[in-house]
């Protein structure tokens, strides 16, 4: 009888299972539980109020990463690679579509597409998500890197750290690198055709875009054949708000041409003002000079550099293991 009672007690304890102390996926008492982490945030702008879309993954009181996508005008989707790396490290992160991008409102008002207004938007998003300098980390890629730099220069006191991924601190330098280092590496006949469209200002001609996409992108944007580009990248690219992209960046990633608003952006002389921990990331085959990305890490007061030897502009895909190992290590070693 005693043996039977003993066996039953073991069975009951076993059925209870071990207590899981990991609360990373526990959404209890979180206001976004009903929506699976999605939170729509109303922001104020000079042109009225609009809604932007965010989605939280995980819980961590000291590590909360806001992902700032590139473009301008792309969306959060191409960041989905982080799901293969952040959850297992218990890093809380937030997808976020900036105003004008896929899941957020898309007002047809060109006055809204300025760096200053986007910076103010990020601050409103931070407040709505209750992020602070004990946990708030920005990971900004490409244009998101510009936005991260600008945000840090204005609101540094609210940040724990900043990650600047595949972005230099100067658009004129980016243009110079594209024209004088990368362009000469293209087939001369292809380059001649591209320059022909640019010289005539025919930037939106489908043939111009096709030349750039087929000959430049697989070498310097994402080093895979176009037909093998990952689904998150293709979806994000296909859903781009091209009006914002054209107004701020220009027609393509082949430098910045025409009257794009970002063409004169330069913050090299202001980097020394940044005191928070900063990681800069560069890829060997990037559209921008990886040496300048390394230089940037030395200009800030508390910087470090991650080099992706197989990476291009989307190093998070074509040098993924190196990229995320470095990003995760940086985050986990923050004080």
TILUM-839065 format. One record per residue: residue number from 1; y, z, x negated of N, C-alpha, C in turn. Coordinates in steps of 0.2 Angstrom, whole numbers, plus 5000, padded with zeros to 4 digits. Layout:
BEGIN
ZABA   resi   n.c2   n.c3   n.c1   ca.c2   ca.c3   ca.c1   c.c2   c.c3   c.c1
ZABA    NUM      Y      Z      X       Y       Z       X      Y      Z      X
...
//
This chain:
BEGIN
ZABA   resi   n.c2   n.c3   n.c1   ca.c2   ca.c3   ca.c1   c.c2   c.c3   c.c1
ZABA      1   4994   5000   4996    5000    5000    5000   5006   5000   4996
ZABA      2   5006   5004   4991    5012    5005    4986   5013   4998   4983
ZABA      3   5008   4995   4981    5008    4988    4978   5011   4983   4982
ZABA      4   5009   4983   4989    5012    4979    4994   5019   4980   4994
ZABA      5   5022   4986   4995    5029    4988    4996   5033   4985   4990
ZABA      6   5030   4986   4984    5033    4984    4977   5034   4976   4977
ZABA      7   5029   4973   4979    5029    4965    4980   5034   4963   4985
ZABA      8   5035   4966   4990    5040    4965    4995   5047   4966   4993
ZABA      9   5048   4971   4989    5054    4973    4987   5056   4968   4982
ZABA     10   5052   4965   4977    5053    4960    4973   5055   4954   4976
ZABA     11   5052   4952   4981    5053    4946    4985   5060   4946   4988
ZABA     12   5062   4952   4991    5068    4953    4994   5074   4952   4989
ZABA     13   5073   4955   4983    5078    4954    4978   5079   4947   4976
ZABA     14   5073   4944   4975    5073    4937    4973   5077   4932   4978
ZABA     15   5076   4934   4985    5079    4930    4990   5086   4930   4990
ZABA     16   5089   4936   4987    5096    4937    4987   5099   4933   4982
ZABA     17   5096   4931   4977    5098    4927    4971   5103   4930   4967
ZABA     18   5104   4928   4961    5109    4931    4956   5116   4930   4959
ZABA     19   5120   4935   4958    5127    4935    4960   5131   4930   4955
ZABA     20   5134   4925   4958    5138    4920    4954   5145   4923   4953
ZABA     21   5147   4924   4947    5153    4927    4945   5158   4921   4944
ZABA     22   5156   4915   4944    5161    4909    4943   5164   4908   4950
ZABA     23   5171   4909   4950    5174    4907    4956   5178   4901   4956
ZABA     24   5177   4897   4951    5180    4890    4950   5181   4886   4957
ZABA     25   5175   4886   4960    5175    4882    4966   5176   4886   4973
ZABA     26   5178   4892   4972    5179    4896    4978   5186   4895   4981
ZABA     27   5186   4892   4987    5192    4891    4990   5194   4897   4995
ZABA     28   5191   4902   4995    5192    4908    5000   5199   4910   4999
ZABA     29   5203   4911   5005    5210    4913    5005   5215   4908   5002
ZABA     30   5213   4902   5000    5218    4897    4998   5220   4893   5004
ZABA     31   5227   4892   5004    5229    4889    5010   5227   4882   5011
ZABA     32   5225   4879   5006    5222    4872    5006   5215   4871   5007
ZABA     33   5212   4877   5009    5204    4876    5010   5202   4871   5015
ZABA     34   5206   4871   5021    5204    4867    5026   5204   4860   5024
ZABA     35   5209   4858   5020    5209    4851    5018   5206   4849   5012
ZABA     36   5202   4854   5009    5198    4852    5003   5202   4852   4997
ZABA     37   5208   4856   4997    5212    4856    4991   5219   4852   4992
ZABA     38   5219   4848   4997    5225    4843    4998   5230   4847   5001
ZABA     39   5236   4846   4998    5242    4849    5000   5248   4843   5000
ZABA     40   5251   4842   5006    5256    4838    5007   5263   4842   5006
ZABA     41   5267   4839   5001    5273    4843    5000   5279   4839   5002
ZABA     42   5284   4842   5005    5290    4839    5007   5295   4840   5002
ZABA     43   5298   4835   4999    5303    4835    4994   5310   4833   4997
ZABA     44   5315   4836   4994    5322    4834    4996   5324   4829   4991
ZABA     45   5328   4823   4993    5331    4818    4989   5338   4817   4992
ZABA     46   5342   4813   4988    5348    4811    4990   5348   4807   4996
ZABA     47   5342   4804   4998    5341    4799    5003   5337   4802   5009
ZABA     48   5336   4809   5009    5333    4812    5014   5326   4815   5012
ZABA     49   5322   4818   5016    5316    4821    5014   5310   4817   5015
ZABA     50   5305   4818   5010    5299    4813    5010   5293   4818   5008
ZABA     51   5287   4815   5010    5281    4819    5008   5278   4816   5002
ZABA     52   5275   4820   4998    5271    4818    4992   5264   4822   4992
ZABA     53   5259   4818   4990    5252    4820    4991   5250   4824   4984
ZABA     54   5247   4829   4985    5243    4833    4979   5236   4835   4981
ZABA     55   5232   4836   4977    5225    4839    4978   5223   4843   4972
ZABA     56   5221   4849   4974    5219    4854    4969   5212   4854   4968
ZABA     57   5209   4854   4962    5202    4855    4960   5201   4862   4956
ZABA     58   5198   4866   4959    5196    4872    4955   5201   4878   4956
ZABA     59   5199   4883   4952    5203    4889    4952   5203   4892   4945
ZABA     60   5209   4893   4942    5210    4897    4936   5217   4900   4935
ZABA     61   5218   4906   4935    5224    4909    4935   5229   4907   4929
ZABA     62   5226   4905   4924    5229    4904    4918   5229   4897   4915
ZABA     63   5226   4893   4918    5225    4886    4916   5226   4881   4922
ZABA     64   5232   4879   4924    5233    4874    4929   5237   4868   4927
ZABA     65   5233   4862   4927    5236    4856    4924   5238   4852   4930
ZABA     66   5245   4850   4930    5247    4845    4934   5247   4838   4931
ZABA     67   5244   4833   4934    5243    4826    4931   5248   4822   4933
ZABA     68   5252   4819   4928    5257    4815    4930   5255   4808   4928
ZABA     69   5254   4803   4933    5251    4797    4931   5257   4792   4929
ZABA     70   5255   4786   4926    5259    4782    4923   5262   4777   4928
ZABA     71   5264   4771   4926    5267    4766    4930   5274   4764   4927
ZABA     72   5279   4767   4930    5280    4770    4936   5277   4766   4942
ZABA     73   5274   4770   4947    5272    4766    4953   5264   4766   4954
ZABA     74   5260   4768   4949    5253    4769    4949   5251   4775   4953
ZABA     75   5245   4777   4953    5244    4783    4957   5238   4788   4953
ZABA     76   5236   4793   4956    5232    4798    4953   5225   4795   4951
ZABA     77   5223   4790   4954    5216    4788    4954   5213   4787   4947
ZABA     78   5217   4784   4943    5214    4783    4936   5213   4789   4932
ZABA     79   5215   4795   4935    5214    4801    4931   5207   4804   4933
ZABA     80   5204   4801   4937    5197    4804    4940   5192   4805   4934
ZABA     81   5193   4803   4929    5189    4804    4923   5189   4811   4921
ZABA     82   5194   4815   4923    5195    4822    4921   5189   4826   4924
ZABA     83   5187   4823   4930    5182    4827    4933   5175   4828   4930
ZABA     84   5174   4824   4925    5168    4824    4920   5169   4830   4915
ZABA     85   5175   4832   4914    5177    4837    4909   5180   4843   4910
ZABA     86   5185   4843   4915    5189    4849    4916   5185   4855   4920
ZABA     87   5181   4853   4926    5177    4858    4929   5173   4862   4925
ZABA     88   5169   4859   4921    5164    4863    4917   5168   4868   4912
ZABA     89   5174   4867   4911    5178    4871    4907   5182   4876   4911
ZABA     90   5181   4876   4918    5185    4880    4922   5192   4879   4922
ZABA     91   5195   4873   4921    5202    4871    4920   5204   4869   4927
ZABA     92   5208   4872   4931    5211    4870    4937   5216   4864   4936
ZABA     93   5215   4859   4940    5220    4854    4939   5222   4851   4946
ZABA     94   5228   4847   4946    5231    4844    4952   5232   4837   4951
ZABA     95   5229   4833   4956    5231    4826    4957   5237   4826   4960
ZABA     96   5241   4821   4959    5248    4821    4962   5250   4813   4962
ZABA     97   5252   4811   4968    5255    4804    4968   5262   4805   4969
ZABA     98   5266   4802   4964    5273    4803    4964   5276   4799   4970
ZABA     99   5282   4801   4972    5285    4797    4978   5285   4790   4977
ZABA    100   5283   4786   4982    5282    4779    4981   5275   4776   4979
ZABA    101   5271   4781   4977    5264    4779    4975   5259   4780   4981
ZABA    102   5253   4778   4980    5248    4776    4985   5248   4781   4991
ZABA    103   5247   4788   4990    5245    4792    4995   5252   4796   4998
ZABA    104   5257   4795   4994    5264    4798    4996   5268   4793   5000
ZABA    105   5273   4796   5002    5278    4791    5006   5281   4786   5001
ZABA    106   5282   4780   5004    5285    4774    5001   5291   4772   5003
ZABA    107   5297   4776   5002    5303    4773    5005   5306   4767   5001
ZABA    108   5309   4763   5005    5311    4757    5002   5319   4758   5001
ZABA    109   5320   4762   4995    5327    4763    4993   5327   4764   4986
ZABA    110   5329   4758   4983    5329    4758    4975   5333   4763   4972
ZABA    111   5338   4767   4975    5342    4772    4972   5337   4778   4970
ZABA    112   5331   4778   4973    5327    4784    4972   5323   4783   4965
ZABA    113   5323   4777   4963    5319    4776    4957   5323   4777   4950
ZABA    114   5324   4783   4949    5327    4785    4943   5323   4791   4939
ZABA    115   5324   4791   4933    5320    4797    4929   5323   4804   4932
ZABA    116   5329   4804   4932    5332    4811    4934   5329   4813   4941
ZABA    117   5329   4808   4946    5326    4811    4952   5319   4812   4952
ZABA    118   5315   4809   4948    5308    4810    4947   5307   4817   4944
ZABA    119   5311   4819   4939    5311    4826    4936   5312   4831   4942
ZABA    120   5317   4830   4946    5319    4835    4951   5313   4835   4956
ZABA    121   5309   4830   4957    5303    4830    4961   5298   4834   4959
ZABA    122   5297   4833   4952    5291    4837    4949   5293   4845   4949
ZABA    123   5299   4847   4949    5301    4854    4949   5300   4856   4956
ZABA    124   5301   4852   4961    5300    4854    4968   5292   4855   4969
ZABA    125   5288   4850   4966    5281    4851    4967   5278   4857   4964
ZABA    126   5281   4859   4958    5279    4865    4954   5280   4871   4959
ZABA    127   5286   4871   4962    5288    4877    4966   5283   4877   4972
ZABA    128   5281   4872   4975    5277    4872    4981   5270   4874   4979
ZABA    129   5268   4872   4973    5261    4874    4971   5261   4881   4967
ZABA    130   5266   4884   4967    5267    4891    4964   5264   4891   4957
ZABA    131   5266   4886   4953    5265    4886    4946   5270   4890   4942
ZABA    132   5269   4893   4936    5274    4896    4932   5272   4896   4925
ZABA    133   5276   4899   4921    5275    4898    4913   5269   4902   4910
ZABA    134   5266   4905   4915    5260    4908    4913   5253   4904   4914
ZABA    135   5254   4898   4917    5249    4894    4919   5250   4887   4919
ZABA    136   5256   4885   4920    5258    4878    4921   5258   4873   4915
ZABA    137   5253   4869   4915    5253    4864    4910   5253   4857   4913
ZABA    138   5257   4853   4910    5258    4846    4912   5254   4841   4907
ZABA    139   5250   4837   4910    5247    4831    4906   5250   4825   4909
ZABA    140   5255   4822   4905    5258    4816    4907   5256   4810   4903
ZABA    141   5253   4805   4906    5251    4799    4903   5256   4793   4904
ZABA    142   5257   4789   4898    5262    4784    4898   5269   4785   4902
ZABA    143   5271   4782   4907    5277    4784    4910   5276   4792   4912
ZABA    144   5271   4794   4914    5270    4801    4915   5272   4806   4909
ZABA    145   5271   4803   4903    5273    4806    4897   5281   4806   4896
ZABA    146   5284   4801   4898    5291    4801    4898   5294   4806   4903
ZABA    147   5291   4806   4909    5292    4811    4914   5291   4818   4912
ZABA    148   5286   4819   4908    5284    4826    4905   5289   4828   4900
ZABA    149   5291   4824   4896    5296    4825    4891   5303   4827   4894
ZABA    150   5305   4823   4899    5311    4824    4903   5311   4831   4907
ZABA    151   5305   4832   4910    5305    4838    4913   5305   4844   4908
ZABA    152   5302   4844   4903    5302    4849    4898   5309   4851   4895
ZABA    153   5313   4845   4894    5319    4846    4891   5324   4850   4896
ZABA    154   5323   4849   4903    5327    4852    4908   5324   4859   4910
ZABA    155   5317   4859   4911    5314    4865    4914   5309   4868   4909
ZABA    156   5310   4868   4903    5305    4871    4898   5303   4878   4900
ZABA    157   5308   4882   4902    5306    4889    4904   5300   4890   4909
ZABA    158   5299   4884   4913    5294    4885    4918   5287   4883   4916
ZABA    159   5286   4880   4909    5280    4877    4907   5277   4882   4902
ZABA    160   5270   4882   4902    5266    4885    4897   5264   4880   4892
ZABA    161   5263   4874   4893    5262    4869    4888   5263   4862   4891
ZABA    162   5264   4857   4886    5264    4850    4888   5260   4845   4884
ZABA    163   5256   4841   4887    5252    4836    4884   5255   4829   4885
ZABA    164   5257   4825   4880    5260    4819    4880   5255   4814   4878
ZABA    165   5252   4810   4883    5247    4806    4882   5249   4798   4881
ZABA    166   5248   4795   4875    5249    4788    4874   5256   4786   4876
ZABA    167   5261   4790   4874    5268    4788    4875   5272   4790   4869
ZABA    168   5277   4786   4867    5282    4787    4861   5288   4790   4864
ZABA    169   5293   4793   4860    5299    4795    4863   5305   4790   4863
ZABA    170   5303   4784   4863    5308    4779    4863   5306   4772   4865
ZABA    171   5309   4770   4871    5307    4763    4873   5309   4758   4868
ZABA    172   5315   4758   4865    5317    4753    4861   5312   4752   4855
ZABA    173   5309   4758   4853    5304    4758    4847   5298   4755   4850
ZABA    174   5296   4756   4856    5290    4753    4860   5291   4746   4860
ZABA    175   5297   4743   4862    5298    4736    4862   5298   4733   4855
ZABA    176   5300   4736   4850    5300    4733    4844   5293   4733   4841
ZABA    177   5289   4738   4843    5282    4738    4841   5278   4732   4844
ZABA    178   5279   4731   4851    5276    4726    4854   5278   4719   4852
ZABA    179   5284   4718   4850    5287    4712    4848   5285   4710   4841
ZABA    180   5285   4715   4836    5285    4713    4829   5278   4715   4826
ZABA    181   5274   4719   4830    5267    4721    4827   5262   4718   4831
ZABA    182   5262   4719   4837    5256    4717    4842   5257   4710   4844
ZABA    183   5262   4708   4845    5263    4701    4848   5260   4696   4843
ZABA    184   5262   4696   4836    5260    4692    4831   5252   4691   4831
ZABA    185   5249   4697   4833    5241    4697    4833   5238   4692   4838
ZABA    186   5242   4690   4843    5240    4686    4848   5239   4679   4846
ZABA    187   5235   4675   4849    5234    4668    4848   5241   4665   4848
ZABA    188   5243   4661   4843    5250    4658    4843   5251   4654   4849
ZABA    189   5246   4650   4852    5248    4646    4858   5249   4650   4864
ZABA    190   5245   4656   4865    5246    4660    4870   5252   4664   4870
ZABA    191   5254   4666   4864    5261    4669    4863   5266   4665   4865
ZABA    192   5266   4658   4863    5271    4653    4864   5272   4653   4872
ZABA    193   5267   4652   4875    5267    4652    4883   5270   4658   4886
ZABA    194   5268   4664   4883    5271    4670    4886   5279   4670   4884
ZABA    195   5281   4669   4878    5288    4669    4877   5292   4664   4881
ZABA    196   5288   4658   4883    5292    4653    4887   5294   4656   4894
ZABA    197   5289   4659   4897    5290    4663    4903   5296   4668   4902
ZABA    198   5296   4672   4897    5300    4677    4896   5307   4674   4895
ZABA    199   5308   4669   4891    5314    4666    4889   5318   4663   4895
ZABA    200   5314   4661   4900    5316    4658    4906   5317   4663   4912
ZABA    201   5315   4670   4910    5316    4675    4915   5311   4675   4921
ZABA    202   5306   4671   4920    5301    4670    4925   5295   4675   4924
ZABA    203   5297   4681   4925    5292    4687    4923   5287   4688   4929
ZABA    204   5288   4686   4935    5283    4687    4940   5279   4681   4941
ZABA    205   5280   4676   4937    5275    4670    4938   5268   4672   4937
ZABA    206   5263   4671   4942    5256    4673    4941   5253   4670   4935
ZABA    207   5255   4665   4932    5253    4662    4926   5255   4667   4920
ZABA    208   5261   4669   4920    5263    4674    4915   5259   4680   4915
ZABA    209   5258   4683   4921    5254    4689    4922   5247   4688   4920
ZABA    210   5244   4682   4921    5237    4681    4919   5237   4681   4912
ZABA    211   5241   4677   4908    5241    4677    4901   5241   4684   4898
ZABA    212   5246   4688   4900    5246    4695    4898   5240   4699   4899
ZABA    213   5237   4699   4905    5232    4703    4907   5225   4700   4904
ZABA    214   5224   4694   4903    5218    4691    4900   5218   4692   4892
ZABA    215   5224   4692   4889    5224    4691    4882   5227   4698   4878
ZABA    216   5231   4702   4882    5234    4708    4879   5230   4714   4881
ZABA    217   5229   4714   4888    5227    4721    4891   5220   4723   4888
ZABA    218   5215   4718   4887    5208    4721    4884   5209   4723   4877
ZABA    219   5214   4721   4874    5215    4723    4867   5219   4730   4866
ZABA    220   5224   4731   4870    5228    4736    4869   5229   4741   4875
ZABA    221   5227   4739   4881    5228    4743    4887   5221   4747   4888
ZABA    222   5216   4744   4888    5209    4747    4889   5204   4742   4886
ZABA    223   5201   4744   4880    5197    4740    4876   5190   4739   4879
ZABA    224   5190   4736   4885    5184    4734    4888   5185   4727   4891
ZABA    225   5180   4723   4892    5181    4717    4896   5184   4718   4903
ZABA    226   5189   4715   4906    5192    4716    4912   5187   4718   4918
ZABA    227   5181   4714   4918    5176    4715    4923   5172   4721   4922
ZABA    228   5173   4725   4917    5170    4731    4916   5174   4737   4916
ZABA    229   5181   4736   4918    5185    4741    4918   5183   4746   4924
ZABA    230   5183   4753   4922    5181    4758    4927   5184   4757   4934
ZABA    231   5181   4759   4939    5183    4759    4946   5190   4762   4947
ZABA    232   5190   4769   4944    5197    4772    4945   5203   4768   4943
ZABA    233   5202   4765   4937    5207    4761    4934   5209   4755   4938
ZABA    234   5204   4751   4940    5205    4745    4945   5208   4747   4951
ZABA    235   5206   4753   4954    5209    4755    4961   5216   4757   4960
ZABA    236   5218   4760   4954    5224    4763    4953   5229   4757   4952
ZABA    237   5226   4752   4948    5230    4746    4946   5232   4742   4952
ZABA    238   5226   4741   4956    5227    4736    4962   5232   4739   4968
ZABA    239   5233   4746   4967    5237    4749    4972   5244   4751   4970
ZABA    240   5246   4748   4964    5252    4750    4961   5258   4747   4966
ZABA    241   5263   4752   4966    5269    4750    4969   5273   4745   4964
ZABA    242   5273   4739   4965    5275    4734    4960   5283   4734   4960
ZABA    243   5286   4736   4966    5293    4736    4966   5296   4741   4961
ZABA    244   5293   4747   4961    5295    4753    4957   5294   4751   4950
ZABA    245   5288   4748   4948    5286    4746    4942   5290   4741   4939
ZABA    246   5292   4736   4943    5296    4731    4940   5303   4733   4939
ZABA    247   5306   4738   4943    5313    4740    4942   5313   4745   4936
ZABA    248   5308   4749   4935    5309    4754    4929   5306   4751   4923
ZABA    249   5300   4748   4923    5296    4746    4917   5297   4739   4916
ZABA    250   5297   4735   4921    5297    4728    4920   5290   4725   4922
ZABA    251   5289   4718   4921    5283    4715    4924   5276   4717   4922
ZABA    252   5276   4719   4916    5269    4721    4913   5270   4726   4907
ZABA    253   5264   4727   4904    5264    4732    4899   5265   4729   4892
ZABA    254   5267   4723   4892    5269    4719    4886   5276   4721   4884
ZABA    255   5277   4727   4882    5284    4729    4881   5288   4730   4887
ZABA    256   5295   4731   4886    5299    4731    4892   5304   4726   4892
ZABA    257   5304   4722   4897    5309    4716    4896   5313   4716   4902
ZABA    258   5318   4711   4902    5323    4710    4908   5328   4716   4908
ZABA    259   5330   4718   4914    5334    4723    4915   5331   4730   4918
ZABA    260   5325   4731   4916    5321    4737    4918   5325   4743   4916
ZABA    261   5325   4748   4920    5330    4754    4919   5328   4758   4913
ZABA    262   5321   4758   4911    5319    4762    4905   5320   4759   4899
ZABA    263   5323   4753   4898    5324    4749    4892   5327   4753   4887
ZABA    264   5332   4757   4888    5336    4760    4883   5334   4768   4882
ZABA    265   5329   4770   4886    5327    4777    4885   5325   4779   4878
ZABA    266   5328   4784   4876    5326    4787    4869   5328   4794   4869
ZABA    267   5323   4798   4867    5324    4805    4866   5322   4808   4859
ZABA    268   5322   4804   4854    5319    4806    4848   5324   4812   4845
ZABA    269   5330   4811   4846    5334    4817    4844   5334   4823   4847
ZABA    270   5331   4823   4853    5330    4829    4857   5324   4833   4857
ZABA    271   5319   4830   4853    5312    4833    4853   5313   4840   4849
ZABA    272   5317   4841   4845    5318    4848    4841   5319   4853   4846
ZABA    273   5322   4852   4852    5324    4857    4857   5317   4860   4860
ZABA    274   5312   4857   4860    5306    4859    4863   5302   4864   4859
ZABA    275   5301   4870   4862    5298    4876    4859   5291   4877   4861
ZABA    276   5289   4875   4867    5283    4876    4870   5277   4872   4866
ZABA    277   5271   4875   4867    5265    4871    4864   5265   4864   4866
ZABA    278   5265   4859   4862    5264    4852    4864   5259   4848   4860
ZABA    279   5255   4845   4864    5250    4840    4861   5252   4833   4862
ZABA    280   5252   4829   4857    5253    4822    4858   5247   4818   4856
ZABA    281   5246   4813   4860    5239    4809    4859   5241   4802   4858
ZABA    282   5238   4799   4853    5239    4792    4851   5232   4788   4850
ZABA    283   5232   4782   4852    5226    4778    4850   5227   4773   4845
ZABA    284   5222   4771   4841    5223    4766    4836   5226   4759   4839
ZABA    285   5223   4757   4844    5225    4751    4847   5230   4751   4853
ZABA    286   5234   4756   4853    5238    4757    4859   5244   4752   4859
ZABA    287   5247   4751   4865    5253    4747    4865   5259   4750   4861
ZABA    288   5258   4756   4859    5264    4759    4856   5261   4762   4849
ZABA    289   5266   4763   4845    5264    4765    4838   5261   4772   4838
ZABA    290   5254   4773   4836    5251    4780    4836   5254   4784   4830
ZABA    291   5257   4781   4825    5260    4785    4820   5267   4788   4822
ZABA    292   5270   4785   4827    5276    4788    4830   5274   4794   4835
ZABA    293   5268   4793   4838    5266    4799    4842   5264   4805   4837
ZABA    294   5261   4803   4831    5260    4809    4827   5267   4812   4824
ZABA    295   5271   4807   4823    5278    4810    4821   5281   4814   4826
ZABA    296   5280   4812   4832    5283    4816    4838   5280   4823   4838
ZABA    297   5274   4824   4836    5271    4831    4836   5274   4835   4830
ZABA    298   5277   4832   4825    5280    4836    4820   5287   4837   4821
ZABA    299   5290   4834   4826    5297    4835    4827   5298   4841   4832
ZABA    300   5294   4842   4837    5294    4847    4841   5293   4854   4837
ZABA    301   5294   4859   4840    5294    4866    4836   5286   4868   4836
ZABA    302   5282   4866   4841    5276    4869    4841   5271   4864   4843
ZABA    303   5270   4858   4839    5266    4853    4841   5260   4852   4837
ZABA    304   5255   4848   4840    5249    4846    4837   5248   4839   4839
ZABA    305   5243   4835   4836    5242    4828    4837   5235   4827   4837
ZABA    306   5233   4823   4842    5226    4820    4843   5226   4813   4842
ZABA    307   5222   4811   4838    5221    4803    4836   5214   4801   4839
ZABA    308   5215   4795   4842    5209    4792    4845   5207   4786   4841
ZABA    309   5203   4786   4837    5202    4780    4832   5199   4774   4836
ZABA    310   5196   4775   4842    5194    4769    4846   5198   4768   4852
ZABA    311   5203   4771   4853    5207    4771    4859   5213   4766   4859
ZABA    312   5214   4765   4865    5220    4760    4866   5225   4764   4871
ZABA    313   5229   4761   4875    5233    4765    4880   5230   4769   4885
ZABA    314   5224   4767   4887    5219    4771    4891   5214   4775   4887
ZABA    315   5216   4778   4882    5211    4782    4877   5206   4786   4881
ZABA    316   5209   4789   4887    5204    4793    4891   5198   4789   4893
ZABA    317   5198   4783   4892    5192    4779    4894   5189   4776   4888
ZABA    318   5192   4772   4884    5189    4769    4878   5188   4773   4872
ZABA    319   5190   4779   4872    5188    4784    4867   5188   4791   4870
ZABA    320   5184   4791   4876    5184    4796    4880   5182   4803   4877
ZABA    321   5176   4803   4874    5174    4809    4871   5179   4813   4866
ZABA    322   5182   4809   4862    5187    4811    4857   5193   4814   4861
ZABA    323   5195   4810   4866    5201    4811    4870   5200   4818   4873
ZABA    324   5195   4819   4877    5194    4825    4881   5192   4831   4877
ZABA    325   5188   4830   4872    5187    4836    4868   5193   4839   4865
ZABA    326   5198   4834   4863    5204    4837    4860   5209   4840   4865
ZABA    327   5209   4837   4871    5213    4840    4877   5210   4846   4879
ZABA    328   5204   4847   4880    5201    4853    4882   5202   4859   4877
ZABA    329   5201   4857   4870    5202    4862    4865   5209   4864   4865
ZABA    330   5214   4860   4866    5221    4862    4866   5222   4867   4872
ZABA    331   5220   4865   4877    5221    4869    4883   5217   4876   4882
ZABA    332   5211   4876   4880    5207    4882    4879   5210   4887   4874
ZABA    333   5214   4884   4869    5216    4888    4864   5224   4890   4865
ZABA    334   5226   4889   4870    5233    4891    4872   5233   4899   4872
ZABA    335   5239   4902   4870    5239    4909    4870   5240   4911   4877
//
